[in-house]
């Protein structure tokens, strides 16, 4: 391909060439911003591979289809490539339309047509270049173009939703084959280390050997090696798994004689109670407790709430008397006044001074009045008053106020420097003193 005419035109027409280059760069920047760099590179690769396939179609149209006229060949040669690009764009639109939050969507019929056109384009590649050259032309041309278009279509959906799964037929077949292969290789359980996989395989081998009825010397050595490799001696979980698997394998023969329920038999109706008491029990227990109380109250309207509670409890509905009163609206029972034993009356105590005579009690019999003394009788000398003992009161040192702490003059000056008066917290923090000394300093700094 000669690019000399294009270069000569760009030199003679610099302004249109610059505009074309700027437009191409802007288009590539917008595509990279909208689609992402990965999708853009995949699309560019798909375009180049499609052009590679178009070259094969150009030569095939001249040599095999007898299109010797250049204008005819120019219109007809790229029919397959244009159809491939059109089906790729339609498949991309279908995939975007059917995508959800959990699935990546499907390409539909356009996606299938992409692979059909690719298969047809392999024929011109081998017809023009033989086996070796045709393989190169087929792989680099239509096959790689189809793969890159497929990646460009699917990659954009995964950029927006990385966790989405493709629902196309090839993707579903690939996932199923991968899962079946992992299951066949014993790797179905994920997130296991190589050591754990080896231990699980050794445990399975030990279960298989131990379930046999008899073992020779070689089989016994294999069993011992499998048990040692399974590490059941130091891992209780592995030992429990080994024992459970061995028990399940040895007891598998009991499945042949196990009694199982008949799944095809019609369900048996529930048994109906035969006695009135059992029928009442069934009906009352099926009700709400409040509904059961009202139902029994309608049948026995004059029954005391306590009796109704006992009757319902006997029939399987555990309620209290208070619940019965609430359900039937009987209210709370009247309160019985409490009876206290009458205490023995004693003399009333009245506060009095030592010189006041005691007041007479209303329950005591007044003393008999003594006869007035005879005036002619000589007066008896009055008895001398007995001095009352004076109780010496000792001061309680715990109740005496604490002596004021001594304050150094230097602390007083430092306290005054903090302000008059400074807060207790400031005094304690700055001067490193206690609560009592801080209060004393605050009092001293208040005075001028």
C-alpha positions in Angstrom: 0.0 0.0 0.0 1.5 3.3 -1.2 1.0 6.2 1.3 3.0 8.7 -0.8 -0.1 10.3 -2.3 -1.6 10.8 1.2 1.6 12.3 2.5 1.9 14.6 -0.5 -1.7 15.7 -0.1 -1.1 16.5 3.6 2.0 18.6 2.7 0.2 20.6 0.1 -3.0 21.0 2.2 -1.8 21.5 5.8 -5.0 23.0 7.2 -7.4 20.2 6.1 -4.8 17.6 7.2 -4.5 19.3 10.6 -8.3 19.4 11.0 -8.6 15.7 10.1 -5.9 14.8 12.6 -7.5 16.8 15.3 -10.9 15.3 14.6 -9.4 11.8 14.7 -7.6 12.5 18.0 -10.8 14.1 19.5 -12.8 11.1 18.5 -10.3 8.7 20.1 -10.3 10.8 23.3 -14.1 10.8 23.5 -14.2 7.1 22.8 -11.7 6.4 25.5 -13.6 8.6 28.0 -17.0 7.0 27.2 -15.9 3.4 26.7 -12.7 3.1 28.7 -9.1 2.5 27.4 -9.5 -1.3 27.4 -12.6 -1.2 25.2 -11.0 1.4 22.9 -7.9 -0.7 22.4 -9.9 -3.8 21.7 -12.0 -1.9 19.2 -9.0 -0.6 17.4 -7.5 -4.1 17.3 -10.8 -5.4 15.9 -10.8 -2.7 13.2 -7.2 -3.6 12.1 -8.0 -7.3 12.1 -11.1 -6.6 10.0 -9.0 -4.7 7.5 -6.6 -7.7 7.4 -9.6 -9.9 6.6 -10.7 -7.3 4.0 -7.4 -7.7 2.1 -8.0 -11.4 1.9 -11.5 -10.8 0.6 -10.2 -8.3 -2.0 -7.7 -10.9 -3.4 -10.3 -13.6 -3.3 -12.9 -11.5 -5.2 -10.3 -11.0 -8.0 -8.9 -14.5 -8.3 -11.8 -16.7 -7.4 -14.9 -14.6 -8.0 -13.7 -13.0 -11.3 -14.3 -9.4 -10.2 -11.6 -7.9 -12.4 -13.2 -4.4 -12.4 -11.7 -2.4 -9.6 -14.9 -0.4 -9.0 -17.0 -3.5 -8.8 -14.5 -5.1 -6.5 -14.4 -2.0 -4.3 -18.1 -2.2 -3.7 -18.5 -6.0 -3.3 -15.3 -7.2 -1.6 -16.0 -5.9 1.9 -19.5 -7.2 2.2 -18.5 -9.9 4.8 -16.4 -7.4 6.8 -19.2 -4.8 6.8 -21.7 -7.4 7.9 -19.3 -8.5 10.6 -19.0 -5.0 12.0 -22.8 -4.5 11.8 -23.5 -7.7 13.6 -20.9 -6.8 16.2 -22.6 -3.4 16.9 -26.0 -5.0 17.0 -24.8 -7.7 19.4 -23.3 -4.9 21.6 -26.6 -3.1 21.6 -28.6 -6.3 22.4 -26.1 -7.1 25.2 -26.5 -3.7 26.8 -30.3 -3.8 26.5 -30.6 -7.2 28.2 -28.0 -6.5 31.0 -29.2 -6.4 34.6 -27.5 -5.9 37.9 -26.7 -9.6 38.2 -26.3 -10.6 34.6 -24.2 -9.2 31.7 -26.9 -9.8 29.2 -26.9 -11.8 26.0 -25.8 -11.0 22.4 -28.8 -12.8 20.8 -28.9 -13.6 17.1 -26.3 -10.9 16.1 -23.7 -12.5 18.3 -24.3 -15.9 16.6 -24.1 -14.3 13.2 -20.7 -12.9 14.1 -19.3 -16.4 14.5 -21.1 -17.6 11.3 -19.5 -14.9 9.2 -16.1 -15.6 10.8 -16.4 -19.3 9.8 -17.3 -18.4 6.2 -14.3 -15.9 5.9 -11.9 -18.7 6.8 -12.5 -20.2 3.3 -11.0 -17.3 1.3 -7.9 -17.3 3.6 -7.1 -21.0 2.8 -8.0 -20.5 -0.9 -5.6 -17.6 -1.4 -2.6 -18.7 0.8 -2.8 -22.5 1.2 -2.5 -24.3 4.5 0.2 -22.4 6.2 -0.5 -18.9 4.9 -4.3 -19.5 5.1 -4.0 -20.4 8.7 -2.2 -17.2 9.4 -4.7 -15.2 7.4 -7.6 -16.9 9.0 -6.4 -16.5 12.6 -5.1 -12.9 12.3 -8.0 -11.9 10.1 -11.6 -13.0 10.7 -11.0 -15.2 13.8 -9.1 -12.5 15.8 -11.4 -9.8 14.5 -14.4 -11.7 15.8 -12.7 -12.4 19.2 -11.8 -8.7 19.6 -15.3 -7.6 18.7 -16.6 -10.0 21.2 -14.2 -8.8 23.9 -15.1 -5.2 23.1 -18.8 -5.9 23.5 -18.5 -7.9 26.7 -15.8 -5.8 28.3 -17.8 -2.6 28.4 -20.6 -4.3 30.3 -18.1 -5.7 32.9 -16.5 -2.3 33.3 -19.8 -0.9 34.4 -20.8 -4.0 36.4 -17.7 -6.1 37.3 -19.7 -8.8 39.1 -22.2 -9.4 36.3 -22.3 -12.9 34.7 -22.6 -13.4 31.0 -25.7 -15.3 30.0 -24.6 -16.2 26.5 -24.5 -19.8 25.4 -20.7 -20.1 25.1 -20.3 -18.4 28.5 -22.8 -20.8 30.1 -21.1 -23.8 28.6 -17.7 -22.6 29.7 -18.9 -22.1 33.3 -20.5 -25.6 33.4 -17.5 -27.3 32.0 -15.2 -25.5 34.5 -17.3 -26.5 37.5 -17.6 -30.1 36.4 -13.9 -30.3 35.8 -13.2 -28.9 39.3 -15.6 -31.3 40.8 -14.0 -34.2 39.0 -10.6 -33.2 40.2 -11.8 -32.9 43.8 -11.3 -29.1 43.8 -15.0 -28.1 44.2 -14.5 -26.8 47.7 -12.8 -23.4 47.3 -10.5 -21.5 49.7 -8.6 -24.6 50.8 -4.8 -24.8 51.2 -2.8 -27.5 49.5 -2.2 -29.1 52.9 -5.9 -29.2 53.6 -6.6 -30.8 50.2 -4.0 -33.5 50.9 -5.5 -34.2 54.3 -9.0 -34.5 52.9 -7.9 -36.8 50.2 -6.0 -39.0 52.7 -9.1 -39.1 54.9 -11.3 -40.2 52.0 -8.7 -42.9 51.1 -8.7 -44.1 54.7 -12.5 -44.3 54.7 -12.4 -46.3 51.5 -9.9 -48.8 52.8 -11.4 -49.1 56.3 -14.9 -49.9 54.8 -13.6 -53.1 53.2 -14.3 -56.4 54.9 -10.7 -57.6 54.9 -7.3 -56.1 54.1 -4.0 -57.7 53.3 -0.7 -56.5 54.7 -0.2 -54.1 51.8 -3.7 -52.7 52.2 -3.2 -52.3 56.0 0.0 -50.3 55.4 -1.9 -48.1 53.0 -4.6 -47.5 55.6 -2.1 -46.6 58.2 -0.3 -44.2 55.9 -3.7 -42.6 54.9 -4.6 -42.1 58.6 -1.3 -40.6 59.4 -1.5 -38.3 56.4 -5.0 -37.2 57.3 -3.7 -35.9 60.6 -6.6 -37.1 62.7 -4.5 -37.5 65.8 -4.0 -33.8 66.3 -7.1 -32.3 64.6 -10.4 -33.2 66.4 -12.5 -31.8 63.4 -10.7 -34.1 61.0 -11.1 -37.1 63.3 -14.9 -36.3 63.7 -15.2 -36.1 59.9 -13.4 -39.4 59.3 -15.5 -41.2 61.9 -18.8 -39.8 60.5 -17.8 -40.7 56.9 -16.8 -44.2 57.9 -20.0 -44.8 59.9 -22.1 -43.6 56.9 -20.3 -45.9 54.5 -20.5 -49.0 56.8 -24.2 -48.4 57.6 -25.2 -47.8 53.9 -26.6 -51.4 53.7 -29.2 -50.5 56.3 -30.8 -48.1 53.8 -32.2 -51.2 52.0 -34.2 -52.3 55.0 -35.1 -48.9 56.5 -38.9 -48.3 56.9 -39.9 -45.1 55.1 -43.3 -43.4 55.0 -45.4 -43.8 51.9 -45.2 -40.5 50.0 -48.0 -41.5 47.7 -50.5 -42.4 50.4 -53.3 -39.8 51.0 -52.8 -37.7 54.1 -54.6 -39.0 57.2 -57.3 -36.6 58.6 -56.6 -35.4 62.1 -58.2 -37.4 64.9 -61.4 -36.0 66.2 -62.1 -36.0 70.0 -64.7 -38.5 71.1 -65.7 -37.1 74.5 -67.3 -33.7 75.3 -64.4 -32.8 77.6 -61.8 -33.6 74.9 -63.8 -31.6 72.4 -64.0 -28.6 74.7 -60.3 -28.9 75.4 -59.5 -28.9 71.6 -61.8 -25.9 70.9 -60.6 -23.8 73.8 -56.9 -24.3 73.2 -57.4 -23.3 69.6 -58.8 -19.9 70.7 -57.1 -16.9 72.0 -57.1 -16.9 75.9 -59.4 -13.8 76.0 -61.8 -15.3 73.5 -61.8 -18.6 75.4 -62.6 -16.6 78.7 -65.5 -14.8 77.0 -66.8 -18.1 75.5 -66.8 -19.9 78.8 -68.3 -16.8 80.5 -71.3 -16.8 78.1 -71.9 -20.5 79.0 -71.6 -19.8 82.8 -72.6 -16.1 83.3 -73.0 -16.4 87.1 -69.7 -18.1 87.9 -67.2 -16.3 90.0 -64.0 -15.2 88.1 -61.8 -17.4 90.2 -64.0 -20.4 89.4 -63.8 -19.5 85.7 -60.0 -19.3 85.8 -59.9 -22.8 87.4 -62.3 -24.2 84.8 -60.3 -22.8 81.9 -57.0 -24.1 83.4 -58.5 -27.5 83.7 -59.3 -27.5 80.0 -55.8 -26.5 78.9 -56.1 -22.6 78.9 -53.9 -21.3 81.6 -55.3 -17.9 82.8 -55.5 -16.0 86.1 -58.4 -14.5 87.9 -57.2 -11.0 87.0 -57.2 -12.0 83.3 -60.8 -13.3 83.7 -61.9 -10.0 85.3 -60.3 -8.0 82.5 -61.9 -10.1 79.8 -65.4 -10.0 81.2 -65.2 -6.5 82.6 -65.8 -7.4 86.2 -63.3 -5.0 87.7 -61.1 -5.6 90.7 -62.6 -7.2 93.8 -63.3 -4.9 96.8 -60.5 -4.5 99.2 -60.9 -5.9 102.7 -59.9 -3.5 105.4 -56.9 -4.6 107.3 -57.5 -5.5 111.0 -54.7 -4.6 113.4 -54.7 -5.9 117.0 -55.6 -3.1 119.5 -52.5 -2.3 121.5 -52.6 -2.2 125.3 -53.1 1.5 126.3 -50.2 2.9 128.1 -49.4 6.2 129.7 -49.1 9.1 127.2 -45.7 10.8 127.2 -45.8 14.6 127.1 -42.7 16.8 126.9 -42.2 18.6 130.2 -39.6 20.4 132.1 -38.1 19.0 135.2 -40.0 21.5 137.3 -43.4 20.9 135.8 -45.6 18.2 137.5 -46.5 15.2 135.3 -49.8 15.4 133.6 -52.5 12.9 134.7 -53.3 10.1 132.3 -56.9 9.7 131.2 -56.7 5.9 131.6 -55.1 5.9 135.0 -57.1 6.3 138.2 -56.3 9.6 139.9 -54.5 9.2 143.2 -56.4 9.7 146.4 -56.2 13.2 147.8 -54.3 13.3 151.0 -55.9 15.1 153.9 -54.7 18.6 154.5 -52.0 18.8 157.2 -53.0 19.9 160.6 -51.9 23.5 161.3 -51.3 22.7 165.0 -48.9 20.0 164.2 -45.2 21.0 164.1 -43.8 21.4 160.6 -41.5 18.7 159.4 -38.2 19.8 158.0 -38.0 19.7 154.2 -35.5 17.2 152.9 -32.4 18.6 151.4 -32.2 18.5 147.6 -30.0 15.9 146.1 -27.5 17.3 143.6 -27.7 15.8 140.1 -24.5 14.2 138.8 -22.8 16.3 136.2 -21.7 14.3 133.2 -18.4 15.4 131.8 -18.6 15.9 128.1 -15.4 15.0 126.2 -14.9 16.7 122.8 -15.0 14.5 119.8 -11.9 15.1 117.7 -13.7 13.9 114.6 -16.3 16.7 114.9 -13.8 19.5 115.4 -13.0 21.6 112.3 -9.7 21.0 110.7 -7.0 23.5 111.5 -6.3 25.9 108.7 -3.2 24.7 106.7 -0.1 26.8 106.9 0.7 28.6 103.7 4.1 29.8 102.7 4.3 33.5 101.8 5.9 32.5 98.5 2.8 30.5 97.6 0.6 33.5 98.4 2.6 35.7 96.1 2.4 33.2 93.3 -1.3 32.8 93.9 -1.8 36.6 93.6 0.2 36.6 90.4 -2.5 34.2 88.9 -5.3 36.8 89.6 -7.5 37.9 92.4 -9.1 35.6 93.2 -7.8 32.7 91.1 -10.1 29.6 90.5 -9.4 26.6 92.7 -8.7 24.5 89.6 -6.0 26.9 88.4 -4.5 27.1 91.9 -4.3 23.3 92.2 -2.9 22.9 88.7 -0.3 25.7 88.7 0.9 25.6 92.4 0.6 21.8 92.8 -1.4 22.0 96.1 -4.4 20.2 97.5 -8.0 21.3 97.9 -7.7 22.7 101.4 -4.6 24.7 100.7 -6.0 26.0 97.5 -9.1 27.2 99.4 -6.9 28.9 101.9 -4.9 30.6 99.2 -8.1 31.8 97.5 -9.3 33.3 100.8 -5.9 35.0 101.4 -5.8 36.5 97.9 -9.3 37.9 98.2 -8.1 40.3 101.0 -6.1 43.3 99.8 
